Amino acid sequence: MKEIIATELSKLDRGIVATPKSFEDLQSFTQANNGSMDILLMQMSMQFGMKLALEYLANKLVGSEPIAKG
């Protein structure tokens, strides 16, 4: 399970669209784009949600041991 989570987390860093590191980064991009590039913002939001879900699973399933990105 640790390998699967690590692999999926690493995929988020290699995509064409950057995955925000934090909610603040996503919010900053949202304010800066002034309503343009909504498709890009939507993709960033989905990737950030996936990142949060994987980190949550890692904490619940694996425990407090950190997971290295694949």
C-alpha positions in Angstrom: 0.0 0.0 0.0 2.9 2.4 0.8 4.3 1.8 -2.7 1.0 2.6 -4.4 0.5 5.8 -2.4 4.1 6.9 -3.0 3.8 6.2 -6.8 0.5 8.1 -7.1 1.9 11.1 -5.1 5.0 11.2 -7.4 2.8 11.3 -10.5 1.2 14.5 -9.3 4.5 16.2 -9.4 5.2 15.1 -13.0 2.1 16.3 -14.8 1.7 19.1 -17.3 -0.3 21.0 -14.7 1.4 21.8 -11.4 -0.1 20.4 -8.3 -0.3 23.2 -5.6 1.8 22.4 -2.5 -0.8 24.0 -0.3 -4.3 25.5 -0.2 -2.7 28.9 0.0 -0.9 28.3 -3.3 -4.2 27.3 -5.0 -5.9 30.3 -3.5 -3.2 32.6 -4.7 -3.4 31.3 -8.2 -7.2 31.7 -8.1 -6.9 35.4 -7.2 -4.1 36.1 -9.7 -5.9 34.6 -12.8 -9.0 36.8 -12.4 -11.4 34.3 -13.9 -9.4 33.3 -16.9 -8.0 29.8 -17.4 -10.8 28.2 -15.4 -10.0 24.8 -16.9 -6.5 25.0 -15.6 -7.8 26.1 -12.1 -10.2 23.1 -12.2 -7.4 20.7 -13.0 -5.2 22.2 -10.2 -8.0 21.8 -7.7 -8.6 18.2 -8.7 -4.9 17.4 -8.3 -4.8 19.1 -5.0 -7.8 17.1 -3.8 -6.1 13.9 -4.9 -2.9 14.9 -3.0 -4.9 15.6 0.1 -6.8 12.2 -0.2 -3.5 10.3 -0.7 -1.9 12.0 2.3 -4.9 11.2 4.4 -4.9 7.6 3.3 -1.2 7.4 4.1 -1.7 8.7 7.6 -4.7 6.4 8.3 -3.5 3.2 6.6 0.2 3.3 7.1 0.4 5.3 10.4 2.7 8.2 11.2 5.6 6.8 9.2 6.3 9.2 6.3 5.9 7.9 2.8 8.7 8.8 0.3 7.5 9.9 -3.1 8.2 7.2 -5.6 
